[in-house]
Amino acid sequence: MHLYLPIAGLSVNALVIVLLGGMVGVLSGMFGVGGGFLTTPLLIFYGVPPAVAVASSATQITGTSVSGVLAHSRRQGVDFRMGMVLVAGGAVGSFVGGFVFHLLQKTGQIDTIINLLYVALLGWIGIGMARESVRAVLATREGKPCPPVTTKRHRKWIAALPFRWRFYGAGLYISPIAPLLLGFVTGLLTVLMGVGGGFILVPGLLYLFGVSARVVVGTSLFQGLFVTATTTLVHAMTTHAVDLVLAGLLLIGSVTGAQIGSALVQKVRPERARMMLAVIVLAVAIRMALGLTWRPDAIYTVQLL
Amino acid sequence: MGGRVGVRAGAAPNIWKKLLALLAALPMLLGASEPKLVPDVSDTQIDIAYSFTGAELLLFGAILYPGGRAPAPDTDVAVVIKGPAEPVLVREKAKVAGIWVNHASARFRSVPSFYAVATSRPLDQLVSARTAAIYEIGIDNLLLSPASGSSADERARFESGLVDLKRRSGLYAEHVGAVSVRQGVLYRALVPIPARVPVGQYTAETYLIRNGHIVAAATRQIRVGKSGFERFVAQAASDYPLLYGLAAILISLLMGFAAASAFGRVRR
């Protein structure tokens, strides 16, 4: 069934888009990542203009995050105080990001920057996750207890920041400036890359701050919800690239997929699940790295003035 | 009466010869006895709705010969469809430090967003190169009016890059043999319009060609526009960006809630 996307200006197979959304939704439900890191490149690959892909997948992540946040908040899995600090940083970050996006678009380097950011971040996170999950899987195979994830609960630079706040859910007593900065960076990357930021926030909260694992995913989704909503607004007002039909199709798939994913995750051992995610993340990173070095199909690109 | 004429002719043969020559040249000067084109098009309005996957434009018409003259069998027709012209920036990628990045660019002032030509014969057999260039018949004859002050071969490189890109996306096309002329009187051309066609005012120019010369021309206008819901969405996005953004957020929130509550009920 073909549907015409009014903003992207092309006709797509609606079923393919819904399935893509569904696949991403399952991942989102399982791992607490928004899945934007998969949607955006796949949409671009399908022929959707990059700006539309980035903007519309942000809209999609908003919807996917809602069901995740609801599920997590029911079992106290969200530190709302930490979440609000992250959101504040993220809101500023996404506005700055909108400005940077516009600037890069003018100089014509936006595609390269997006690709490089993807390769660097996904590569770094993918390798980290793969190492950690392989270690965990090997340990359980040998019958040893799972080695605890080593996190420094007190980092010097974080402890040096003034005004400490108590974050009960996260089990931390740190300056809000640290999560504010993390939120800012996430917001910036959300606008630039069309990702929810879960794959930056989750490791950031876990390994950088030592937030208790119980609230990491929920808090990250809570922040993603607000930041992607802001991002949608920023894109709608600056690049006019939010395609409601495209976002709607993706949402149909992903909100359903997210529910399936969160049911599925209880049947898979967590370290196995993390390894699967690591493989997917690394595969995307490698594909994008190759894409940068291969001779592109189109040497020339056209931009309307 | 004939006698009188004969007498006059005899009296002033030079004048007669000149007059005859003038009469023979008259059709070329005024086009009076040259055939006329009566063109029509299947749709003067192409609507892009939710199910739009492209369209086929049928351009047809008749060739009228003044004074009941017999139709000429060696008549050719070329149909040129052009979309609205737009200024564009063409970027060229090059390998810098192992990765492909945009490094050079060129501006073009008026690039037709869509260009299709349908002809009854291969272009090189149809008209002279000069005529083709004047009437912009054939993709290679498009005037793109480059705006950057770069060298000629650099301009040509960017131009061929731009044309190649447009060709690959189906926005520039040549349909040789897509026009059929029946007994020199009726012609019809079928031109496919791809799904990615840009919106705006299009012109369809029909040229009647005989012996390599364009002897008649006619223009029709075609409007390509989004319709219904598609039009509403596109207009809302550009005219009310804040409301549009808020609506997008609201829709995604509602869908998230709906799915969560639906599945929650199923599980319980």
Chai-1 contact restraints between the chains, C-beta under 6 A:
chainA,res_idxA,chainB,res_idxB,connection_type,confidence,min_distance_angstrom,max_distance_angstrom,comment,restraint_id
A,H2,B,T53,contact,1.0,0.0,6.0,A-B,restraint_1
A,L3,B,Y50,contact,1.0,0.0,6.0,A-B,restraint_2
A,Y4,B,Y50,contact,1.0,0.0,6.0,A-B,restraint_3
A,Y4,B,F52,contact,1.0,0.0,6.0,A-B,restraint_4
A,Y4,B,E230,contact,1.0,0.0,6.0,A-B,restraint_5
A,P6,B,E230,contact,1.0,0.0,6.0,A-B,restraint_6
A,P6,B,V233,contact,1.0,0.0,6.0,A-B,restraint_7
A,P6,B,A234,contact,1.0,0.0,6.0,A-B,restraint_8
A,I7,B,A237,contact,1.0,0.0,6.0,A-B,restraint_9
A,L10,B,R196,contact,1.0,0.0,6.0,A-B,restraint_10
A,S11,B,T53,contact,1.0,0.0,6.0,A-B,restraint_11
A,S11,B,A195,contact,1.0,0.0,6.0,A-B,restraint_12
A,T59,B,A248,contact,1.0,0.0,6.0,A-B,restraint_13
A,T59,B,S252,contact,1.0,0.0,6.0,A-B,restraint_14
A,T62,B,S252,contact,1.0,0.0,6.0,A-B,restraint_15
A,G63,B,S252,contact,1.0,0.0,6.0,A-B,restraint_16
A,G63,B,M255,contact,1.0,0.0,6.0,A-B,restraint_17
A,G63,B,G256,contact,1.0,0.0,6.0,A-B,restraint_18
A,V66,B,L253,contact,1.0,0.0,6.0,A-B,restraint_19
A,V66,B,G256,contact,1.0,0.0,6.0,A-B,restraint_20
A,V66,B,F257,contact,1.0,0.0,6.0,A-B,restraint_21
A,S67,B,G256,contact,1.0,0.0,6.0,A-B,restraint_22
A,S67,B,A259,contact,1.0,0.0,6.0,A-B,restraint_23
A,S67,B,A260,contact,1.0,0.0,6.0,A-B,restraint_24
A,L70,B,A260,contact,1.0,0.0,6.0,A-B,restraint_25
A,G108,B,R91,contact,1.0,0.0,6.0,A-B,restraint_26
A,G108,B,N102,contact,1.0,0.0,6.0,A-B,restraint_27
A,T112,B,V101,contact,1.0,0.0,6.0,A-B,restraint_28
A,A229,B,I249,contact,1.0,0.0,6.0,A-B,restraint_29
A,T232,B,G245,contact,1.0,0.0,6.0,A-B,restraint_30
A,T232,B,A248,contact,1.0,0.0,6.0,A-B,restraint_31
A,T232,B,I249,contact,1.0,0.0,6.0,A-B,restraint_32
A,L233,B,G245,contact,1.0,0.0,6.0,A-B,restraint_33
A,A236,B,P241,contact,1.0,0.0,6.0,A-B,restraint_34
A,A236,B,Y244,contact,1.0,0.0,6.0,A-B,restraint_35
A,A236,B,G245,contact,1.0,0.0,6.0,A-B,restraint_36
A,M237,B,P241,contact,1.0,0.0,6.0,A-B,restraint_37
A,H240,B,A237,contact,1.0,0.0,6.0,A-B,restraint_38
A,H240,B,S238,contact,1.0,0.0,6.0,A-B,restraint_39
A,V242,B,A248,contact,1.0,0.0,6.0,A-B,restraint_40
A,L244,B,V233,contact,1.0,0.0,6.0,A-B,restraint_41
A,L244,B,A248,contact,1.0,0.0,6.0,A-B,restraint_42
A,L251,B,S252,contact,1.0,0.0,6.0,A-B,restraint_43
A,L251,B,M255,contact,1.0,0.0,6.0,A-B,restraint_44
A,V255,B,M255,contact,1.0,0.0,6.0,A-B,restraint_45
A,V255,B,G256,contact,1.0,0.0,6.0,A-B,restraint_46
A,V255,B,A259,contact,1.0,0.0,6.0,A-B,restraint_47
A,T256,B,A259,contact,1.0,0.0,6.0,A-B,restraint_48
A,Q259,B,A259,contact,1.0,0.0,6.0,A-B,restraint_49
A,Q259,B,F263,contact,1.0,0.0,6.0,A-B,restraint_50
A,L292,B,I99,contact,1.0,0.0,6.0,A-B,restraint_51
A,T293,B,G98,contact,1.0,0.0,6.0,A-B,restraint_52
A,T293,B,I99,contact,1.0,0.0,6.0,A-B,restraint_53
A,P296,B,K93,contact,1.0,0.0,6.0,A-B,restraint_54
A,P296,B,W100,contact,1.0,0.0,6.0,A-B,restraint_55
A,I299,B,K93,contact,1.0,0.0,6.0,A-B,restraint_56
A,Y300,B,V90,contact,1.0,0.0,6.0,A-B,restraint_57
A,Y300,B,E92,contact,1.0,0.0,6.0,A-B,restraint_58
A,Y300,B,G161,contact,1.0,0.0,6.0,A-B,restraint_59
A,Y300,B,L165,contact,1.0,0.0,6.0,A-B,restraint_60
A,T301,B,R91,contact,1.0,0.0,6.0,A-B,restraint_61
A,V302,B,V88,contact,1.0,0.0,6.0,A-B,restraint_62
A,V302,B,V90,contact,1.0,0.0,6.0,A-B,restraint_63
A,Q303,B,L89,contact,1.0,0.0,6.0,A-B,restraint_64
A,L304,B,E86,contact,1.0,0.0,6.0,A-B,restraint_65
A,L304,B,V88,contact,1.0,0.0,6.0,A-B,restraint_66
A,L305,B,P87,contact,1.0,0.0,6.0,A-B,restraint_67
A,L305,B,L89,contact,1.0,0.0,6.0,A-B,restraint_68
